[in-house]
Amino acid sequence: MDWRDQGTLLSVRKHGETSAIIEVFTAEHGRHAGVVRGGTSRKIAPILQPGAQLDLAWRARLEDHIGSFTVEPVKSRAAAVMDDRAALAALNAMTALLAFALPEREAHPRLYARSIAMFDLLGQTPAWPVAYLRWELALLEELGFGLDLSGCAVTGGREDLVFVSPKSGRAVSAEGAGEWASRLLPLPPELLGVVTCDLAGLVDGLRTTGHFLRHGLAHSLGDKPLPEARARLVDRLARGSGVLQGEQRGGEG
C-alpha cells in the first residue's frame, strides 16, 4: 500500500532512538500518522516543525498498519511567525485542534483548503485573528456542530443579532433574548466576519466558539479536554485586549 500527497504537519514525537512518528493533515487522506526513519537526525528534524507543509510519500505492507513516511519540505510556517507570538500561538492552536478533532484517515478537503489558507494568512495581515475565529466556525461546521447565525431563533428576524443560544447554536436578537439575555452567549460582529480593531469582541467570539468546541465536539469525543494550545491563544488575545472573559476564568458554563 502506498500513496503520495501534500500535507501540513500537526504533531511529531520521538520513536525509538532515531525515528519519529508524525501526524499530518492532507487533502486526500485526512489526518494520517506514520513513522519517519531518521526523523531525529540533523537533516530531517528541522523540517518536522508543526505547521510545516510537506510533500509526503506513505508506504505500508497493509492498509491498517501505521506505515512509514518519506518527507520533503515545501514550506516552513513556524519560522514565518516566530516574531509574532500571537500568530505563533494561533498556529499551535490550529495544529492541536486538528489533531484533536479530526477522525483518522478521513478526508475533509474543504476544511483542508480552508486550513491551508488560514495557516498562510497567520502574521501576514492584522485581520488574521478574525479569520482564525471564522476558521473555528468552519471546523465546527465540518464536524457537525455548526452554528446558525443567519437569523433570530425566536423572532426570525435578521437584524440586531447579538446573542447565540448555548443549546441550539442559533443566533438570537436583543428583542428575542428578553429576560434570557444573561444566559446566552455573545454574538459580536467578528463572529459574523466583520473585521474590527476590537480585540474584546474577538475574545467574545472565541468564548462562543469555545463553548461549542467544548460542549459539542469534545463531548462527542468522550469529553476529552480541549488542547491547552487553544487556551493559550485565547489568553494571549485576551491579555492584548485588556479583558479576561469567563472562558479564561472557567466560568463559561
Phi, psi and omega per residue, in radians:
M1 nan 2.332 3.080
D2 -2.768 2.714 3.024
W3 -2.697 2.894 3.080
R4 -2.321 2.435 -3.063
D5 -2.848 2.965 2.940
Q6 -1.803 2.669 3.115
G7 -2.834 2.905 3.098
T8 -1.778 2.324 -3.139
L9 -1.272 2.183 3.128
L10 -1.699 -0.728 -3.103
S11 -2.711 2.778 3.104
V12 -2.563 2.413 3.059
R13 -2.503 2.628 -3.095
K14 -1.164 2.515 3.128
H15 -2.383 1.918 -3.083
G16 1.228 -2.712 -3.061
E17 -1.398 -0.647 -2.979
T18 -2.241 -0.131 -3.044
S19 -1.784 3.006 3.088
A20 -2.453 2.600 2.984
I21 -1.823 2.211 3.137
I22 -2.043 2.673 2.953
E23 -2.042 2.333 -3.139
V24 -2.240 2.762 3.037
F25 -1.991 2.018 -3.099
T26 -2.051 2.794 -3.122
A27 -1.178 -0.761 -2.993
E28 -1.712 -0.332 -3.051
H29 -2.150 0.150 3.060
G30 1.090 -2.607 3.084
R31 -1.359 2.142 -3.009
H32 -2.447 2.394 3.136
A33 -1.898 2.759 3.075
G34 -3.032 2.882 -3.135
V35 -1.614 2.377 3.007
V36 -1.900 1.931 3.119
R37 -1.178 2.312 -3.104
G38 1.268 0.370 -3.063
G39 -1.162 -0.268 3.113
T40 -1.718 0.093 -3.096
S41 -1.295 2.830 3.132
R42 -1.083 -0.487 -3.118
K43 -1.340 -0.737 -2.992
I44 -1.694 -0.632 -3.059
A45 -0.938 -0.741 3.135
P46 -1.107 -0.382 3.118
I47 -1.318 -0.541 -2.988
L48 -1.550 1.192 3.105
Q49 -1.966 2.330 3.132
P50 -0.882 2.363 -3.104
G51 1.637 -0.230 -3.133
A52 -1.150 2.450 3.040
Q53 -1.596 2.217 -3.022
L54 -2.198 2.562 2.898
D55 -1.592 2.180 -2.931
L56 -2.137 2.397 2.942
A57 -2.163 2.129 -3.094
W58 -1.959 2.450 3.139
R59 -2.510 2.421 3.061
A60 -2.639 2.699 3.120
R61 -1.206 -0.699 3.084
L62 -2.205 2.670 -3.036
E63 -1.071 -0.607 -3.075
D64 -1.506 0.046 3.051
H65 -1.353 2.721 3.125
I66 -1.129 -0.616 3.080
G67 1.272 -3.107 -3.118
S68 -2.305 2.610 3.106
F69 -1.907 2.514 2.726
T70 -1.911 2.447 -2.991
V71 -2.251 2.555 3.004
E72 -2.310 2.372 -3.111
P73 -1.253 2.448 3.023
V74 -1.965 -0.812 -3.123
K75 -2.709 2.348 3.026
S76 -1.744 2.099 -3.101
R77 -1.697 -0.521 -3.110
A78 -1.053 -0.712 -3.139
A79 -1.100 -0.594 -3.088
A80 -1.219 -0.412 -3.101
V81 -1.997 0.171 -3.043
M82 -1.055 -0.520 -3.120
D83 -1.563 -0.004 3.132
D84 -2.108 1.715 -3.003
R85 -1.114 -0.615 3.123
A86 -1.182 -0.748 3.121
A87 -1.144 -0.670 3.077
L88 -1.116 -0.706 3.086
A89 -1.096 -0.641 3.108
A90 -1.185 -0.706 3.082
L91 -1.042 -0.794 3.132
N92 -1.144 -0.634 3.107
A93 -1.146 -0.728 -3.137
M94 -1.118 -0.845 -3.116
T95 -1.108 -0.672 3.141
A96 -1.179 -0.742 3.141
L97 -1.160 -0.696 3.119
L98 -1.139 -0.752 3.097
A99 -1.118 -0.617 -3.129
F100 -1.248 -0.736 -2.881
A101 -1.683 -0.557 -2.966
L102 -1.358 2.355 3.000
P103 -1.113 2.556 -3.115
E104 -1.228 2.333 3.025
R105 1.067 0.550 3.102
E106 -2.038 2.066 -3.053
A107 -1.214 2.398 3.036
H108 -2.374 1.266 -3.003
P109 -1.077 -0.629 3.124
R110 -1.160 -0.770 3.117
L111 -1.164 -0.627 3.101
Y112 -1.057 -0.847 -3.133
A113 -1.085 -0.718 3.128
R114 -1.131 -0.683 -3.113
S115 -1.211 -0.728 3.118
I116 -1.068 -0.773 3.111
A117 -1.067 -0.693 -3.135
M118 -1.207 -0.775 3.097
F119 -0.977 -0.756 -3.085
D120 -1.275 -0.313 3.141
L121 -1.478 -0.386 -3.031
L122 -0.990 2.192 3.099
G123 1.343 -0.049 -3.076
Q124 -1.599 -0.323 -3.126
T125 -2.610 2.573 3.099
P126 -1.098 -0.266 -3.102
A127 -1.485 0.014 -3.042
W128 -1.064 -0.570 3.141
P129 -1.057 -0.653 3.092
V130 -1.177 -0.693 3.085
A131 -1.081 -0.653 3.085
Y132 -1.096 -0.766 3.108
L133 -1.018 -0.753 3.105
R134 -1.161 -0.522 3.079
W135 -1.147 -0.702 3.087
E136 -1.083 -0.676 3.044
L137 -1.039 -0.744 3.138
A138 -1.124 -0.666 3.095
L139 -1.079 -0.811 3.108
L140 -1.068 -0.776 -3.141
E141 -1.063 -0.804 -3.081
E142 -1.082 -0.582 -3.044
L143 -1.764 0.230 2.973
G144 1.627 0.284 -3.115
F145 -2.216 0.612 -3.061
G146 -1.176 2.656 3.091
L147 -1.677 2.571 3.066
D148 -1.898 1.774 -3.073
L149 -1.894 0.342 -3.033
S150 -1.416 -0.411 -3.104
G151 -2.923 2.877 -3.094
C152 -1.222 2.267 3.128
A153 -1.165 -0.359 -3.078
V154 -1.690 -0.880 -3.037
T155 -1.733 -0.328 -3.067
G156 1.446 -0.110 -3.127
G157 -1.279 2.855 -3.109
R158 -1.968 0.052 -3.096
E159 -1.813 2.674 3.033
D160 0.985 0.738 3.091
L161 -1.413 1.981 -3.021
V162 -2.284 -0.051 -3.137
F163 -2.350 2.868 3.018
V164 -2.274 2.339 3.071
S165 -1.223 2.193 3.133
P166 -1.207 -0.259 3.137
K167 -1.629 -0.838 -3.039
S168 -1.658 -0.340 -3.070
G169 1.307 0.278 3.135
R170 -1.733 2.643 3.123
A171 -1.219 2.675 3.094
V172 -2.403 2.355 3.110
S173 -1.435 2.910 3.090
A174 -1.055 -0.698 3.114
E175 -1.143 -0.762 -3.098
G176 -1.218 -0.471 -3.094
A177 -1.215 -0.774 3.141
G178 0.947 -2.337 -3.088
E179 -1.293 -0.119 -3.131
W180 -1.560 0.027 -3.017
A181 -0.957 -0.686 -3.077
S182 -1.191 -0.267 -3.120
R183 -1.704 -0.010 -3.079
L184 -1.756 2.818 3.107
L185 -1.573 2.682 -3.115
P186 -1.274 2.555 3.027
L187 -2.170 1.413 3.136
P188 -1.305 2.836 3.122
P189 -0.974 -0.563 -3.124
E190 -1.053 -0.549 3.141
L191 -1.230 -0.341 3.086
L192 -1.679 0.130 3.077
G193 1.613 0.101 3.129
V194 -1.362 2.200 -3.139
V195 -1.535 2.066 3.089
T196 -2.267 3.080 3.062
C197 -1.737 0.284 -3.044
D198 -1.664 1.674 3.128
L199 -1.161 -0.480 3.107
A200 -1.098 -0.707 3.073
G201 -1.134 -0.663 3.091
L202 -1.072 -0.790 -3.138
V203 -1.152 -0.622 3.027
D204 -1.019 -0.774 3.118
G205 -1.084 -0.710 3.112
L206 -1.197 -0.514 3.031
R207 -1.088 -0.720 -3.116
T208 -1.237 -0.848 3.103
T209 -1.098 -0.611 3.114
G210 -1.074 -0.633 3.099
H211 -1.024 -0.790 -3.083
F212 -1.379 -0.493 2.994
L213 -1.106 -0.700 -3.072
R214 -1.377 -0.898 -2.992
H215 -1.566 -0.200 3.073
G216 -1.864 -1.259 -3.063
L217 -1.098 -0.986 -3.088
A218 -1.105 -0.619 3.092
H219 -1.069 -0.691 -3.139
S220 -1.198 -0.304 3.136
L221 -1.740 0.348 3.109
G222 1.560 0.469 3.130
D223 1.020 0.622 3.018
K224 -1.164 2.481 3.111
P225 -1.175 2.507 3.073
L226 -1.100 2.659 3.139
P227 -1.025 2.433 3.122
E228 -1.072 -0.447 -3.127
A229 -1.056 -0.594 3.104
R230 -1.206 -0.761 3.123
A231 -1.053 -0.654 3.119
R232 -1.156 -0.662 3.089
L233 -1.115 -0.850 -3.122
V234 -1.084 -0.697 3.121
D235 -1.092 -0.736 3.136
R236 -1.121 -0.778 3.126
L237 -1.163 -0.664 3.127
A238 -1.133 -0.730 3.105
R239 -1.155 -0.562 3.094
G240 -1.200 -0.495 -3.132
S241 -1.571 -0.142 3.138
G242 1.431 0.204 3.121
V243 -2.313 2.728 2.986
L244 -2.186 2.043 -3.106
Q245 -1.420 2.968 -3.110
G246 -0.991 -0.522 -3.131
E247 -1.058 -0.677 -3.108
Q248 -1.281 -0.433 3.128
R249 -1.650 0.067 3.124
G250 1.354 0.300 -3.066
G251 -1.921 0.478 -3.088
E252 -1.234 -0.571 3.140
G253 1.602 nan nan
